[in-house]
Amino acid sequence: MAAPRCSYVVPFRHVGTPDRTLDELARDFRRVSSTCEVIVVDGSPSDDFARHAVAWRGLCRHIPVDRRWRFLNGKVNGVLTGVAAAGCEYVILADDDVIYHTADVRRMCELLATNDLVVPQNYFTPLPWWARIETGRILLNRATRREGDYPGTVGVRRSTFLRIGPYDGDVLFENEEMRRHFRRHRTRVLHARDFLIARRPPTFAKWREQRMRQAYEDLDLPLKTSLFAALVPTGALIALAAGVPAAGTYVAGVVVVAMLLAATGRGDGAASVVPASACLAAPLWVFERSMTVHAAAWARFVRGGCAYGGRVIARGIGRAEAV
């Protein structure tokens, strides 16, 4: 067998994982194992860890989290453990719902030949209704951010990762903090907007749980937070000052702008994997966020943080990015 082109690291922590999910992950690991060294860093309790080891025997290196890493965000501990254990210079970091194919691995390796951090984009398949709403968020991020959406996977050069040291793991928005960490150290960062990696949608229960967390992550992005926080109060003020028809016009305007922006987000190749009908769901995400942003602010100032992985994390992201 040829030497692996890269290491494929999956930070994992689940309690009582359904057998169906374990089988899906086994298929994922088998698919990429022909070209990658697969490393699963498992922070699950001992009974679950043992069950996972049986399910994935022969498909991956199944290792525990290095106990020296004790950041509040357990995923960061898994990433740091996995990169240190990797045997290849090129390392793909992937959430357990990300689906890489051989062509995706090949392209990631090609991009890492000239970059230290490669940030691709994700899309959901299949698309239940809640994943369509989440796709609306993805499209709006692609339309309004030069970097595109925040992904569930990145590629890194191991030597660079180890040289610049660990990124802040006491934050909720760990992917963005990793990106900023690489930028602060003046490394070569590529936001590959046309590099689209499939991702399984969360269950409805998981998606519902993510509403607060995603809004909380954005609290450290003041302009974005202020915009969403103002949407509902502005509509109420318009209704009081100019009447319900004027407020209806305001809501219609928000709907139209959201859909047009989402349509723009289908550029750079996304139209080939994201149906145009997903743009219709963008306004639903906008109005959902305009409500949950207030709940997230309440969680910060009253509860002191957002619950995640059995812990309360106060910060969305780490210190500001150097200019």
C-alpha positions in Angstrom: 0.0 0.0 0.0 1.3 3.5 -0.9 2.2 5.9 1.9 -0.8 8.1 2.9 -0.8 11.5 1.3 -2.2 13.2 4.5 -3.5 12.6 8.0 -7.3 12.8 8.5 -8.0 13.9 12.1 -11.5 13.7 13.6 -12.1 15.0 17.1 -15.0 13.0 18.5 -17.0 12.9 21.7 -20.4 11.3 22.0 -22.3 9.5 24.7 -24.5 6.7 23.6 -23.8 7.1 19.9 -26.4 5.2 17.8 -25.1 2.2 15.9 -26.3 3.9 12.7 -24.0 6.8 13.3 -21.1 4.5 14.0 -21.7 2.7 10.8 -21.8 6.0 8.8 -18.5 7.0 10.3 -17.0 3.6 9.5 -18.0 4.1 5.9 -16.4 7.6 6.0 -13.2 6.3 7.5 -13.0 3.4 5.0 -13.5 5.8 2.1 -10.6 8.1 3.0 -8.3 5.4 4.4 -7.0 4.5 0.9 -5.3 7.9 0.7 -5.1 9.1 4.4 -3.9 8.1 7.7 -7.2 8.3 9.7 -6.9 9.4 13.4 -10.0 9.6 15.6 -9.3 11.4 18.9 -12.1 10.2 21.1 -13.0 12.1 24.3 -16.0 9.9 25.0 -16.5 8.2 28.4 -14.7 4.8 28.8 -17.7 2.6 28.0 -18.4 4.5 24.8 -14.7 4.7 23.9 -14.5 0.9 24.1 -17.6 0.5 21.9 -16.2 2.9 19.3 -12.9 1.0 19.3 -14.8 -2.1 18.3 -16.9 -0.4 15.6 -13.8 1.1 13.9 -11.2 -1.5 14.4 -8.8 -1.6 11.4 -10.2 1.6 9.9 -8.4 4.2 12.0 -6.0 5.0 14.8 -8.4 5.4 17.7 -6.8 7.4 20.5 -7.8 9.2 23.7 -7.4 13.0 24.2 -4.0 13.9 25.6 -4.7 14.9 29.2 -2.2 17.8 29.1 -4.8 19.7 27.1 -7.6 21.0 29.4 -9.2 23.8 27.4 -12.9 24.4 28.0 -13.7 23.6 24.4 -13.1 19.8 24.2 -12.9 19.9 20.4 -9.8 22.0 20.6 -8.2 19.4 22.9 -9.0 16.7 20.3 -7.5 18.8 17.5 -4.3 19.5 19.4 -3.9 15.8 20.3 -4.6 14.7 16.7 -2.2 17.0 15.0 0.6 16.0 17.4 -0.1 12.4 16.7 -0.3 12.8 12.9 2.4 11.2 10.8 2.0 13.4 7.7 2.8 17.0 7.0 -0.6 17.6 5.5 -3.5 17.3 8.0 -7.2 17.5 7.4 -9.3 18.4 10.4 -12.9 17.3 10.0 -16.0 17.2 12.2 -17.6 13.8 12.3 -20.4 14.9 10.0 -18.1 16.0 7.2 -17.9 13.8 4.0 -14.6 13.8 2.1 -14.1 11.9 -1.2 -10.9 11.0 -2.8 -11.0 14.0 -5.1 -11.5 16.3 -2.1 -8.4 14.8 -0.4 -6.4 15.2 -3.5 -7.3 18.9 -3.9 -6.7 19.6 -0.2 -3.2 18.2 -0.5 -2.5 20.3 -3.7 -3.6 23.5 -1.9 -1.6 22.7 1.2 1.5 22.4 -1.0 1.6 26.3 -1.1 -0.5 27.2 2.0 -0.4 26.7 5.8 -4.1 26.8 6.4 -6.8 26.0 3.8 -10.4 26.9 4.6 -12.9 25.2 2.2 -16.7 25.6 2.4 -19.4 23.1 3.4 -22.9 22.3 2.1 -25.5 20.0 3.5 -26.8 16.9 1.8 -29.6 15.8 2.1 -31.7 18.9 2.8 -34.5 18.5 5.4 -36.3 21.7 6.1 -34.1 22.7 9.0 -31.0 22.1 6.9 -32.5 24.5 4.3 -32.7 27.2 6.9 -29.1 26.5 7.9 -28.2 26.6 4.2 -29.7 30.1 4.1 -27.2 31.1 6.8 -24.4 29.6 4.7 -25.4 31.5 1.6 -25.7 34.8 3.5 -22.2 34.3 5.0 -20.8 33.6 1.5 -22.5 36.7 0.2 -21.4 39.1 2.9 -18.0 37.7 4.0 -14.9 37.8 1.7 -13.8 34.6 3.4 -17.1 32.8 2.9 -18.9 30.7 5.5 -17.4 29.2 8.6 -16.7 25.6 7.8 -16.6 22.4 9.8 -13.3 21.3 8.2 -9.9 22.8 7.4 -6.5 21.6 6.2 -3.3 22.5 7.9 0.4 22.0 7.5 1.5 20.1 10.6 4.9 21.8 10.9 3.3 25.3 10.9 0.6 24.3 13.3 3.2 23.0 15.8 5.5 26.0 15.2 2.9 28.7 16.0 1.7 26.8 19.1 -1.8 26.0 20.3 -4.7 28.4 19.7 -7.1 29.6 22.4 -9.3 26.7 23.4 -11.3 28.5 26.0 -13.7 29.9 23.4 -16.9 28.7 21.8 -16.1 29.6 18.2 -13.0 27.5 17.9 -12.8 27.3 14.0 -12.8 31.1 13.8 -10.2 31.4 16.6 -8.0 28.9 14.8 -8.2 31.0 11.6 -7.4 34.2 13.5 -4.5 32.4 15.2 -2.9 31.5 11.8 -3.5 35.1 10.6 -1.9 36.6 13.7 1.2 34.6 13.0 1.4 35.8 9.4 1.1 32.3 7.9 -0.3 31.6 4.4 -4.1 31.3 4.7 -6.3 30.4 1.8 -10.0 30.7 1.9 -11.0 28.4 -1.0 -14.6 29.6 -1.7 -14.9 27.2 -4.6 -13.7 24.1 -2.7 -17.1 22.6 -1.5 -17.1 19.7 0.9 -20.3 17.8 1.7 -21.7 17.6 5.2 -24.5 15.6 6.7 -27.2 17.8 8.3 -27.6 17.7 12.1 -30.7 16.0 13.5 -33.5 18.3 14.2 -32.8 18.1 18.0 -29.2 19.0 17.4 -30.1 21.8 15.1 -32.5 23.3 17.7 -29.7 23.1 20.3 -27.3 24.9 18.0 -29.5 28.0 17.7 -28.3 29.5 21.0 -24.7 28.5 20.5 -24.4 30.0 17.1 -25.9 33.2 18.2 -23.6 33.3 21.2 -20.6 32.7 19.0 -21.4 35.9 17.0 -21.6 38.1 20.1 -17.9 38.9 19.6 -18.7 40.2 16.1 -20.3 43.5 17.2 -21.5 44.8 13.8 -23.2 41.6 12.9 -24.7 41.2 16.4 -26.0 44.8 16.4 -27.6 44.4 13.0 -29.6 41.3 14.1 -30.4 42.7 17.5 -31.9 45.8 15.9 -34.2 44.0 13.4 -37.2 43.2 15.6 -37.1 46.5 17.7 -36.9 48.5 14.4 -40.0 46.7 13.1 -41.8 47.4 16.3 -40.9 51.1 16.3 -42.0 51.4 12.7 -45.4 49.8 13.6 -45.9 52.2 16.5 -44.8 55.3 14.5 -46.2 54.6 11.0 -48.7 51.7 11.4 -48.8 48.1 10.7 -48.8 48.5 6.8 -45.4 50.3 7.1 -44.1 47.6 9.3 -45.2 45.0 6.8 -43.3 46.8 4.1 -40.3 46.8 6.3 -40.6 43.0 6.8 -41.0 42.5 3.1 -37.9 44.5 2.4 -35.9 42.4 4.8 -37.2 39.2 3.2 -36.3 40.4 -0.3 -32.9 41.6 0.7 -32.1 38.3 2.4 -33.2 36.2 -0.6 -31.2 38.4 -3.0 -28.1 38.1 -0.9 -28.5 34.4 -0.6 -28.7 34.1 -4.3 -25.4 35.9 -4.6 -24.0 33.4 -2.1 -24.5 30.6 -4.7 -21.6 31.9 -6.7 -18.1 30.4 -6.9 -19.4 27.0 -7.7 -22.0 26.7 -4.9 -24.9 26.7 -7.4 -23.8 23.2 -8.5 -24.5 21.8 -5.0 -27.0 24.2 -3.4 -30.5 24.4 -5.0 -31.9 27.8 -5.8 -34.9 27.1 -3.6 -32.6 27.3 -0.5 -32.5 31.0 -1.0 -36.2 31.1 0.1 -35.2 29.9 3.5 -32.6 32.7 4.1 -35.3 35.1 5.6 -36.3 32.4 8.0 -32.8 32.2 9.3 -32.6 36.0 9.6 -35.7 36.2 11.7 -34.6 33.3 13.8 -31.3 34.9 14.5 -33.0 38.3 15.3 -34.7 36.5 18.2 -31.9 34.2 19.4 -29.4 37.0 19.5 -31.3 38.5 22.5 -31.3 35.1 24.2 -27.6 34.8 23.7 -27.0 38.3 25.1 -29.1 37.3 28.2 -27.0 34.1 28.6 -23.8 36.2 28.6 -24.8 38.9 31.0 -27.0 36.9 33.3 -25.7 33.3 33.2 -22.1 34.2 32.4 -21.8 32.1 29.3 -23.2 29.5 26.9 -23.5 25.8 27.8 -21.5 23.6 25.5 -20.2 20.0 26.0 -21.3 20.0 29.7 -19.4 23.2 30.4 -20.2 27.0 30.4 -18.0 28.9 28.0 -18.0 32.7 28.4 -16.2 33.8 25.2 -17.3 33.4 21.6 -13.8 33.9 20.2 -10.4 34.9 21.5 -8.6 38.2 21.3 -9.0 40.5 18.4 -7.2 39.8 15.2 -4.0 41.8 14.6 -4.2 44.2 11.7 
